[in-house]
Amino acid sequence: MATIRSCADRIERLPSDFGITREIKKLKDRVSAAEDRHKRLKTGTNSDAGPSYDAIPIRDVAQYADPASLVGIDAPREEIIRKLSLQGLGSLVNQRMVVAIVGFGGLGKTTLAKQVFDKIAVNFSCTAFVPVSRNPDINKVLRDIILDFNSGESSEALRQLDQRQLINKLRKYIEGKRYLVAVDDIWSKDAWIILGSALFSNNHGSRIIVTTRKNDVAEECCPSSIDHVYKMDPLDKNDSENLFVEKAFGRKGCPPNLRGVCGKILKRCAGSPLAIITLSGLLRNKVTVSQCEEVLYSLSNAVPEDSDVDAMRKILSFSYFDLPHHLRTCLLYFSMFPEDMVIKRKRLVNMWIAEGFVHCSDGRSKSEIAGHYFDQLISRNLIQPVNIQYDVQARACRVHDTILDFIVSKSLEENFVSFLGYQLGRPDDKVRRLSIHYKEFRDGAGLSGQDLSHVRSLCIFGEPLRKHFSVSLRGLTNLRVLDARDGSPYYTDRSNGFDVSWFPHIDFDVSESPHLKYLDMYELMPMEMSREFYTREVLTGIANLQYLETLDLRTAYVKELPPDIYKLQQLVRLFICPRVRLAAGIGRMEALEELKMISIYSFYSLELLQELAQLTKLRSIHIRIEDGQIGLEQELVLISSINKLSMCNLHSLKIDAFDKRGVDYGTYPLAMSEALSSQHPLQSLRKFKMRHGHLTKIPDWMGSLNHLEKLVLEVREMEQKDLDILGKLPGLLYLSLAVIECPKEMLTFRESTGFHCLKYLAVGNFRNGAEMLEFQAGSMPRLEHLELDIHTSDSTTLCGCYVSGIEHLNMLTTVRVRILEELNQDGVATDVESAITSAVDKLPNNPTLSIEVCSVVLQHDKAYNMRVGRRRSRRFSISKRRHI
C-alpha cells in the first residue's frame, strides 16, 4: 500500500517536475546558443584565430585594382549603345530615351551600365551616375545628380532645399542641355515617378540608363515607344569558365587535376558573375581535389538545380563559414552601414579596433593588422575596393547589395546587430550593436523600455523626417563605439514660408559610457542648446573617458581643447578642425599616433611648441600655421620638435600656412626650409605635404628623404636642378607640384633624372605662363597617372610648345589635362587639345584621356594667387581604354 501511495505521489508531482525539466532545458539551450555564438564570433584567443597573419595572400595588383570582371560584357554593351544612339529614330531623335537593364542580383547590371555610361558620356554636356537602392533618400539622389552635373551648387546649400525645390532646380539646370543620367538599382515605381519628373524630356536628345531587379519597375521607366527594356542574361559557359579561371587561378590557369570538380562547382553558379567571383575568392586557397570536393558537396547538398536565389545564398554562406573567426566578425560589422554606402578604410579599421576585433601579434600594430583584415575581405571578393591609390591600397570600400542582404540576415540571426528604422522594426531585447536610420525612424518610441546596457556600438545615419525628433540614449554603460558622422545635424521646416532649423534632441550623457573607445560626436546636438554650448558640455566630460582611443572633433564647434584633455592617456587618434587652440599638457598624451590638424598661433608659448616633441609615438601630424608668419624663435622651436619626431616614428607630415583671411599667405618663412636641413631631417617620412603657402625653391636636403613615397609641394620657382633633386628620391610613387612662376627653361624628365618608381605625377600652375615639360624616351618607366594644368599664355614664344613627349610614357592608363585659356586666345586651346590627343593615341595601353578647357580672367596679387572669373567649362573626354 505504501508503495502504491509513493507511486501516486510521484505521479502527482510529474507536471511540476516536467516544468522544471523544461526550464533546465531552456537554460541549457540558451547556454549552448551563446557558446555557439561565441565560437563563431570570438577573436581573442590564439587557438581559434584561424589562419596566421599571412595565410591568405593578397591578389596581384591587376586583380586588386579591377575587382569587377568585364568578361562577356562587350556584346550587351554595344547592343545598348546602339539602342541609345541616334540611328533610326527619325523625327524622335531629340526625344528623351530611357533604357532599363533588368535582371536578378549579381548579374553585373551596374558594371554593364557603367561601361555604357563611360563609353558615351563624351557626347553629353552634363552627366551623372547615381545609386538609388531599396530604401532611397530621394532628396539625396536629386542632390547627387545636381552635384554630378558640376552645376556649381555646394552640397551644403543643396541640403537646405526640400524635394520640390530640388526638382525645380534640376529642371531649370537641364533646360537646353543634353544630359546623360544613370540611375542604378532602383526598386520602386514611386521613386522613378519623382526622378522621371525631374529629368524631363527637353528635346535635346537626352538619355537615361536605369538598372533594376524588378520587371514592373523597368516597364514603368520605359513608357515611350523609343524606350527599351534590356533583359540581362547570365554568362554563358565559356564566359563563366574564363571569369572563374581568371579570378581563382590567375595566369597559371586551372590545374588539370582540378578541372573536373571545378567544372561541377561552376555549374552551381548558374552564370552569375557575383556567384563566380565570390566562389573564386573562396577557392583561391583550395589547392587539393579533396578541398574542392568538400565545397562541391556542401553546395550540392542544399541547392536546388533551379533556384538561383538559394544557390547564391548557399555560396555566400559557404564563403562566410570558410572565413576565420576574426574575419567573420569584421564582415558582420558591415551590417551597421546602409546600402550603397562608400565606407572609408580608416573609419572602419578604427571601429574594428575599438570593438576589440583586432589583437596585436608578430610586432605589428593594431592598425596594420586591421588593415590586413580589410585587404583579406577584398581578396575574398566579399567587399569591393573603392578609390585605389598610387600604393595599390583601397582607401574605401562598398558592399554589393546581394552580399549585404546576406550579411544583414546573418547579423540578425546571430543577434550581432539590431536596427531602428530601415523597415526592420524594433530591436531584440538584448541589443549588442545598434544602427539607427533616421529616414525610417520617426521618433524614439522604438527605444522605449529597451535595455541598452549591452550595446557596444551605436551608429546614426540619415536625417530626421520631422522637426521635434527626439531619442533617448541613456544607460549605454558598455558602449565602445559611437559614430554619428553620417547623420544630418538638423531638420529644416519651410512650411510657413521661412526656414526654421530644428536640432534633433538626443539625450546622451558621455559620463555614462566610461568604456568608450571611439567617439565621433557630429550628431550629438540637442535642439534646446546652442552647438557651441553643447560641444563645451560634452568636452567637459570627455577627459573622464580613460579608455578613449579615437576622438573625432572635425565637425564639432569648438574653439579650444579642454585643459584636462591630457588625461586621455590611451588616446591614439585626435582629429580636430582648424583654428582650435591647443591646451597646455598635450605633450603628456604619450599614446598619440595621429594628430590632425593642429593650428599654430603667434601667441603660443615656446613651451607649448616644445611639448610636441614629447609625442614620440606620433606617426602622422597635420600642422596649420594661422594668422600670418609666426615669430622666428617660435618657428625654430616648432621645426626642432618636428625634427625630433622624425627621428622617432613620424611617417606623415603636412604643413599649411594661412593668413588672417584664411588664405595662403605667400612663401613659407626662410627658416622653415633651412631649419629642416639641420642634422638628419625627416629621415623617417613616407608622406610629406607643404601646401597653402609655398617654398621659394626645392631645398637640397629634400633629395635625402630616402623613404619618401608621397610628396605634395607648392614652389615659387622650378629649375632643372630642382627637378633633378626630386628625381633622386628612390621610393617616390606620388608627386604633386604647383609651380607658381613660369619656368625660365624647359623642364625635362629623362631616364637619368630618376623617378624610376613614380606612378602618379601632377603638375599645376597658378599664376602665369605655361607648363613647359618634356618627357624623354625612357623617363618615368612606371608612370600610370598624369595630371597637368596648362595655362595658355604668351609663354609659347619662349619654347614654342607646352608639353612634349607624352607618347614616351608607355605605362600610362589615365591622362587628365586642364587647359586654362585666357580670353581672346582663339584657337590656342584647340591646338593644345589636338597635340595632347595625338600623343596619347600613340600609347600602347590606350589610356583614358580627360581634357577640360576653362576660360579665365587672371588677377595677380602679391601672394601669387589666381582668381577665376567668368568661367566657362566644357568637358572633352575620350575613353579609349579597352577592357578585356
Secondary structure, DSSP 8 states (H G I E B T S, - for coil): -HHHHHHHHHHHHHHHHHHHHHHHHHHHHHHHHHHHHHHHH--S-GGGS-S-TTSS----HHHHH--S--TT-HHHHHHHHHHHSSTT-GGGTTS-EEEEEE--TTS-HHHHHHHHHHHHGGG-SEEEEEEEESS--HHHHHHHHHHHTT-S--HHHHHT--HHHHHHHHHHHHTT--EEEEEEEE--HHHHHHHHHHS---SS--EEEEEES-HHHHHHH--STT-EEEE-----HHHHHHHHHHHHHGGG---GGGHHHHHHHHHTTTT-HHHHHHHHHHHTT--SHHHHHHHHHHHHHH--TT-HHHHHHHHHHHHHHHS-HHHHHHHHGGGGS-TT--EEHHHHHHHHHHHT----BTTB-HHHHHHHHHHHHHHTTSSEEEEE-TTS-EEEEE--HHHHHHHHHHHHHTT--EEESTT--S--SB-SEEEEETTT--SGGGGTT-B-TT--EEEEEE--SSTT-EEE----TT--EEEEEEE-S-EEE-TTSS-EEE--EEE--GGG-TT--EEE-TT---TTS-HHHHHHHHHHHHTT-TT--EEEETTS--SB--TTGGG-TT--EEEE-TT-B--TTGGG-TT--EEEEEEE-TT--HHHHHHGGG-TT--EEEEEE-SS---HHHHHHHHHHHHHHHTTT--EEEEEE--TTSS--SB--HHHHHGGGSSSTTTT-SEEEEEEEEESS--GGGGG-TT--EEEEEES---HHHHHHHHT-TT--EEEEEE-S--SS-EEE-GGG--SS--EEEEEE-SSS---EEE-TTSSTT--EEEEEEEESTTHHHHS-SEE-GGG-TT--EEEEEEEEETT-TTHHHHHHHHHHHHHHT-TT--EEEEEEEEE---B-TT--B---S-EEEEEEE------
